[in-house]
Amino acid sequence: MESILRSYLRVRESMTRLSRTQAVTRFTRGQTMTEYALIVAAVSIAAFLAYQTMGTDISALASEVDSKLSAAATSLGS
């Protein structure tokens, strides 16, 4: 009877240890996902602010390039 009790206690202890390990693994995985989400949010905010700051400059630059390309194409075609 005593050997059965020891075996039971050993199995119970190993199951408890395993459960703790799984809980730590799940917590770590959730923590990593949260960190990635925060990084993505920070990059998105930075990109949005950069676009807001330089949006008109970028549009003006694109228009200038377009007009110069059109002028070059017209001069080559004639």
C-alpha positions as CSV (number, residue, x, y, z in Angstrom):
1,M,0.0,0.0,0.0
2,E,2.8,2.4,0.8
3,S,4.5,1.8,-2.5
4,I,1.2,2.6,-4.3
5,L,0.9,5.9,-2.3
6,R,4.5,6.8,-3.2
7,S,3.9,6.1,-6.9
8,Y,0.7,8.2,-6.7
9,L,2.6,11.1,-5.1
10,R,5.4,10.9,-7.6
11,V,3.0,11.0,-10.5
12,R,1.0,13.8,-8.9
13,E,4.2,15.9,-8.4
14,S,5.3,15.3,-12.0
15,M,1.8,16.3,-13.3
16,T,1.9,19.5,-11.2
17,R,5.4,20.3,-12.5
18,L,4.2,19.7,-16.0
19,S,1.2,21.9,-15.6
20,R,3.3,24.7,-14.3
21,T,5.7,24.3,-17.3
22,Q,2.7,24.4,-19.7
23,A,1.3,27.5,-17.9
24,V,4.7,29.3,-18.2
25,T,5.0,28.3,-21.9
26,R,1.5,29.7,-22.6
27,F,2.2,32.9,-20.6
28,T,5.5,33.4,-22.5
29,R,3.8,32.8,-25.9
30,G,1.0,35.3,-25.0
31,Q,3.6,37.8,-23.8
32,T,5.5,37.4,-27.1
33,M,2.4,38.0,-29.1
34,T,1.6,41.1,-27.1
35,E,5.1,42.5,-27.6
36,Y,4.8,41.9,-31.4
37,A,1.4,43.6,-31.4
38,L,2.9,46.6,-29.6
39,I,5.7,46.8,-32.0
40,V,3.3,46.7,-35.0
41,A,1.2,49.4,-33.4
42,A,4.3,51.6,-32.8
43,V,5.5,51.2,-36.4
44,S,2.0,52.0,-37.7
45,I,1.8,55.2,-35.7
46,A,5.3,56.2,-36.8
47,A,4.3,55.6,-40.5
48,F,1.1,57.5,-40.1
49,L,2.8,60.5,-38.5
50,A,5.5,60.5,-41.2
51,Y,2.8,60.5,-43.9
52,Q,0.9,63.3,-42.1
53,T,4.0,65.4,-41.8
54,M,5.4,64.8,-45.3
55,G,2.2,64.0,-47.2
56,T,1.9,67.2,-49.1
57,D,5.7,67.2,-49.9
58,I,5.4,63.7,-51.3
59,S,2.4,64.6,-53.4
60,A,4.2,67.7,-54.8
61,L,7.3,65.6,-55.6
62,A,5.2,62.9,-57.4
63,S,3.5,65.6,-59.4
64,E,6.8,67.2,-60.4
65,V,8.3,63.8,-61.4
66,D,5.1,63.1,-63.5
67,S,5.3,66.4,-65.3
68,K,9.0,66.0,-66.0
69,L,8.4,62.5,-67.4
70,S,5.6,63.7,-69.5
71,A,7.7,66.5,-70.9
72,A,10.6,64.1,-71.6
73,A,8.2,61.7,-73.4
74,T,6.8,64.5,-75.4
75,S,10.2,65.8,-76.5
76,L,11.3,62.2,-77.4
77,G,8.2,61.6,-79.4
78,S,8.5,64.7,-81.6
